[in-house]
């Protein structure tokens, strides 16, 4: 069984994703080795501040501070050979500093400025729907997995501030309380936001097949997010067929590739999703169509017909269908398939 990562970045801006592939051993970056011995991550971080011509925050500049020592060493060695400090680099250094101060693991070999730059294709916060600016914050989708490639997204500062305190259990409990009293905000968020929180966190949380199939795709997968539930991979791939040109021919190809017993249910579901999306947006504008597709999943008819289709698809068949559907690339979209065993072991650890 495998997993999928969705890459929505323009071809010329796609980051190298080889380091994020499951099963690849994590190596210690050369910058963290000195004379064959590992050095303090704070020292390495300070060196990288100097490498990009930046100054660490004032509290890190006290004499004897590991970041100060690495920064001073970097200034001596780099001299005038510093690199441009882009927005992605600034975020990368800030994330590493925060993780180091909290004692959290951060693999700066897998999570690079290039990876963070690929997240910038997101234009709106996936929870609030508000436009993202330069103050957008990178957060881990599944807080228990932490800072690993395939588990990151951009969020508005207000959502990011509370995001790390929300795990899957907390999100489900808050959604239940919000649905019990829809007119009252729960922990500062309205019902529609909690529905999106649960939808997004479910994509990165291993769930029983039937439970994952019942969750509406109210948030399309952020760029480079690794989906861990096969039925949600299928849900996302089928939905994204409508987000790019040529969906009519692809829909016919999808239907023809399905077992005979699934074709009727698929056509009913797919046509319902299309009809709802067209009511909510215009198909000629790709970002608007993506938002319309996510909103369409809130329709009862769409969910009922998806449920009938998904009830006939087990996890193995879902993985097979995703593999089949992703063989032919879609314009502006790359779906990468990953081995699942290593990821499952890491999640269970």
C-alpha positions in Angstrom: 0.0 0.0 0.0 1.3 3.5 -0.9 0.7 7.1 -0.1 0.4 10.2 -2.3 1.9 13.7 -2.2 0.3 16.4 -4.3 2.5 19.1 -5.9 0.6 22.1 -7.3 3.7 24.3 -7.9 4.5 25.6 -11.4 7.0 23.4 -13.1 9.8 25.9 -12.9 9.4 26.4 -9.1 9.0 22.8 -8.0 11.4 21.9 -5.2 13.4 18.8 -5.2 11.3 16.2 -3.5 13.8 13.3 -3.5 14.6 13.8 0.2 11.0 13.4 1.2 10.5 10.0 -0.3 9.7 7.3 2.2 12.4 4.9 3.1 15.3 7.2 2.4 17.7 7.3 5.3 18.2 10.7 6.9 21.8 11.8 6.9 23.4 14.5 9.0 24.0 17.6 6.8 27.6 18.4 6.2 27.1 21.7 8.1 26.4 19.7 11.3 29.7 17.9 11.1 33.1 19.3 12.2 36.0 17.0 12.0 33.8 14.0 11.7 32.0 14.9 15.0 28.4 16.2 15.4 28.1 19.8 16.7 25.5 21.6 18.6 22.4 22.3 16.3 22.4 25.9 17.7 25.9 26.4 16.4 24.9 25.1 13.0 21.8 27.4 13.0 24.0 30.4 13.9 26.3 29.5 11.0 23.4 29.5 8.7 22.3 32.9 9.9 25.7 34.2 8.8 25.6 32.2 5.6 22.6 34.2 4.5 23.9 37.5 5.9 21.3 37.7 8.7 21.6 38.5 12.4 20.1 36.2 15.0 17.6 37.6 17.5 19.2 39.7 20.3 18.7 37.0 23.0 20.8 34.6 21.0 23.8 37.0 20.9 24.9 36.8 24.5 28.6 35.7 24.8 28.9 31.9 24.9 25.5 31.3 23.3 25.7 28.4 20.8 24.0 30.4 18.1 26.3 33.4 18.7 29.3 31.1 18.4 28.1 29.6 15.1 27.2 33.0 13.8 30.6 34.4 14.6 32.3 31.4 12.9 30.1 31.8 9.9 30.9 35.5 9.6 34.6 34.7 9.6 34.3 31.9 7.0 31.7 33.3 4.7 33.0 36.9 4.5 31.4 38.4 1.4 30.1 35.1 0.0 26.7 35.3 1.7 23.6 34.1 -0.1 20.3 36.1 -0.6 17.9 35.9 2.4 14.6 35.2 0.7 11.2 35.0 2.5 11.6 31.2 2.4 15.0 31.4 4.0 13.7 33.8 6.7 10.9 31.3 7.5 13.3 28.4 7.5 15.7 30.0 10.0 12.8 31.1 12.2 11.3 27.6 12.2 14.6 26.0 13.1 15.2 28.6 15.9 11.7 28.0 17.4 12.1 24.2 17.2 15.6 24.4 18.7 14.3 26.6 21.6 11.5 24.1 22.3 13.7 21.1 22.0 11.8 19.7 19.0 13.4 17.7 16.2 13.8 19.5 12.9 15.5 17.8 9.9 17.0 20.7 7.9 18.0 18.2 5.3 14.4 17.3 4.4 12.9 20.7 5.2 14.9 23.3 3.1 14.1 26.8 1.9 13.2 25.2 -1.4 10.6 23.1 0.3 9.2 26.1 2.1 9.1 28.1 -1.1 7.0 25.4 -2.7 4.3 26.0 0.0 3.9 29.6 -1.2 1.6 28.5 -4.0 -1.1 28.7 -1.3 -2.9 32.1 -1.6 -5.5 31.7 1.2 -5.5 30.2 4.7 -7.0 26.7 4.4 -9.1 27.3 7.6 -10.3 30.9 7.5 -10.1 31.4 3.7 -8.4 34.8 4.2 -5.7 35.9 1.8 -2.2 35.0 3.0 0.5 37.6 3.2 4.2 37.6 4.0 3.3 37.1 7.7 1.8 33.6 6.9 3.3 30.9 9.2 4.4 27.4 8.4 2.8 24.8 10.7 2.8 21.0 10.8 -0.5 19.6 9.7 -0.2 16.7 12.2 1.4 18.2 15.3 2.4 14.7 16.6 4.5 14.0 13.5 6.1 17.5 13.8 8.6 19.0 11.4 8.9 16.5 8.6 8.6 16.9 4.9 5.1 16.1 3.6 3.5 17.4 6.8 3.6 21.2 6.3 1.3 24.0 5.3 1.0 27.8 5.4 -1.7 29.3 7.7 -2.7 32.8 8.8 -1.0 34.0 12.0 -4.2 33.8 14.0 -4.7 30.1 13.1 -1.0 29.3 13.5 -1.0 30.6 17.0 -3.5 28.0 18.2 -2.7 25.2 15.7 0.0 23.4 17.6 -2.4 22.9 20.5 -4.9 21.1 18.3 -4.4 17.4 17.7 -6.8 15.0 16.0 -8.7 14.1 19.2 -9.1 17.8 20.2 -10.3 18.7 16.7 -12.9 16.0 16.7 -14.2 16.9 20.2 -14.4 20.6 19.2 -16.3 19.8 16.0 -18.8 17.7 18.0 -19.4 20.6 20.4 -19.7 23.1 17.6 -22.2 20.9 15.8 -24.2 20.6 19.0 -24.6 24.4 19.2 -23.8 25.9 15.7 -24.4 29.5 16.7 -21.7 29.5 19.4 -18.0 29.6 18.7 -16.0 26.8 20.3 -12.5 27.8 21.6 -12.7 30.9 19.5 -13.6 29.2 16.1 -16.9 28.9 14.4 -18.4 25.6 13.1 -17.3 26.1 9.5 -13.7 26.5 10.7 -13.7 23.4 12.8 -15.1 21.4 9.9 -12.1 22.5 7.9 -9.7 21.8 10.7 -11.0 18.2 11.0 -11.0 17.7 7.2 -7.4 18.9 6.9 -6.0 17.0 9.9 -7.7 13.8 8.8 -5.6 13.8 5.6 -2.4 13.4 7.7 -3.8 11.2 10.4 -4.0 7.4 9.9 -7.7 6.5 10.3 -9.8 3.4 9.9 -11.0 3.1 6.2 -14.7 3.6 6.9 -14.1 6.7 9.1 -11.8 8.3 6.6 -14.4 7.7 3.9 -17.1 9.6 5.8 -15.1 12.9 6.1 -16.0 15.6 3.4 -13.0 17.0 1.6 -13.7 20.6 2.7 -10.1 21.5 2.2 -8.1 20.3 -0.8 -4.6 19.0 0.1 -2.1 21.8 0.5 0.9 21.6 -1.8 3.2 18.7 -1.1 1.1 17.3 1.7 1.4 13.5 2.1 -2.0 11.8 2.4 -1.9 8.7 4.6 -5.4 7.2 4.0 -6.0 5.4 0.6 -9.7 6.3 0.4 -8.8 10.0 0.9 -6.1 9.8 -1.8 -8.8 8.5 -4.2 -11.2 11.3 -3.0 -8.6 13.9 -3.6 -7.5 12.6 -7.0 -11.1 12.3 -8.3 -11.8 15.9 -7.1 -8.7 17.3 -8.6 -9.7 15.9 -12.0 -12.1 18.9 -12.1 -9.6 21.5 -11.2 -7.6 21.4 -14.4 -8.6 21.6 -18.1 -9.6 18.4 -19.9 -11.7 16.9 -17.1 -14.5 15.7 -19.4 -12.2 13.3 -21.3 -10.5 12.2 -18.1 -13.8 11.5 -16.4 -14.8 9.2 -19.2 -11.4 7.5 -19.0 -11.9 7.1 -15.2 -15.3 5.6 -15.6 -14.1 3.2 -18.3 -11.2 2.1 -16.1 -13.5 1.2 -13.1 -15.1 -2.2 -12.5 -18.6 -2.4 -14.0 -20.2 -2.5 -10.5 -18.7 0.9 -9.7 -19.4 2.9 -12.9 -22.9 3.9 -12.1 -22.1 5.1 -8.6 -19.0 6.9 -9.8 -21.0 8.8 -12.5 -23.7 9.8 -10.1 -21.1 11.1 -7.6 -18.9 12.8 -10.1 -21.7 14.6 -11.9 -23.1 15.8 -8.5 -19.7 17.1 -7.5 -19.3 18.9 -10.8 -22.8 20.4 -10.7 -22.2 21.8 -7.1 -18.8 23.1 -8.0 -20.1 25.0 -11.1 -22.8 26.5 -9.0 -20.2 27.9 -6.6 -17.5 29.0 -9.0 -16.3 29.4 -12.6 -14.5 26.5 -14.2 -12.2 28.8 -16.2 -10.5 30.2 -13.1 -8.4 27.5 -11.5 -7.9 28.9 -8.0 -11.6 29.8 -7.8 -12.5 26.3 -9.1 -10.4 24.7 -6.4 -12.3 26.7 -3.7 -15.6 25.8 -5.3 -14.7 22.1 -5.4 -13.9 22.2 -1.6 -17.1 23.9 -0.9 -19.1 21.4 -3.0 -18.1 18.7 -0.5 -20.4 20.4 2.0 -23.4 19.4 -0.1 -25.5 16.5 1.3 -26.2 15.0 -2.1 -22.5 14.9 -3.0 -21.6 13.2 0.3 -24.4 10.7 0.0 -23.4 9.7 -3.5 -19.7 9.6 -2.5 -20.7 7.4 0.5 -22.4 4.9 -1.9 -19.4 4.8 -4.2 -16.8 4.6 -1.3 -18.8 1.8 0.3 -17.8 -0.4 -2.7 -14.1 0.5 -2.5 -11.8 -1.0 0.1 -8.3 0.3 0.9 -6.6 -2.0 -1.5 -8.9 -1.1 -4.4 -8.6 2.6 -3.6 -4.8 2.4 -3.8 -5.0 0.6 -7.1 -7.3 3.2 -8.5 -5.1 6.1 -7.4 -2.1 4.4 -9.0 -4.0 4.0 -12.2 -5.4 7.5 -12.2 -2.0 9.1 -11.6 -0.1 7.4 -14.4 -1.1 10.2 -16.8 -0.1 13.6 -15.6 -2.6 16.4 -15.3 -1.7 20.0 -16.3 0.0 21.8 -13.4 -0.4 18.9 -11.0 2.0 16.1 -10.0 1.0 13.3 -7.7 3.9 11.3 -6.2 3.3 7.9 -4.8 5.3 6.8 -1.7 5.8 3.5 0.0 3.8 3.4 3.2 5.5 0.9 5.5 8.2 3.2 6.8 5.8 6.0 7.4 3.4 3.8 9.3 6.3 2.6 11.5 7.4 6.1 12.2 3.8 7.2 13.1 3.4 4.2 15.5 6.8 4.9 17.2 
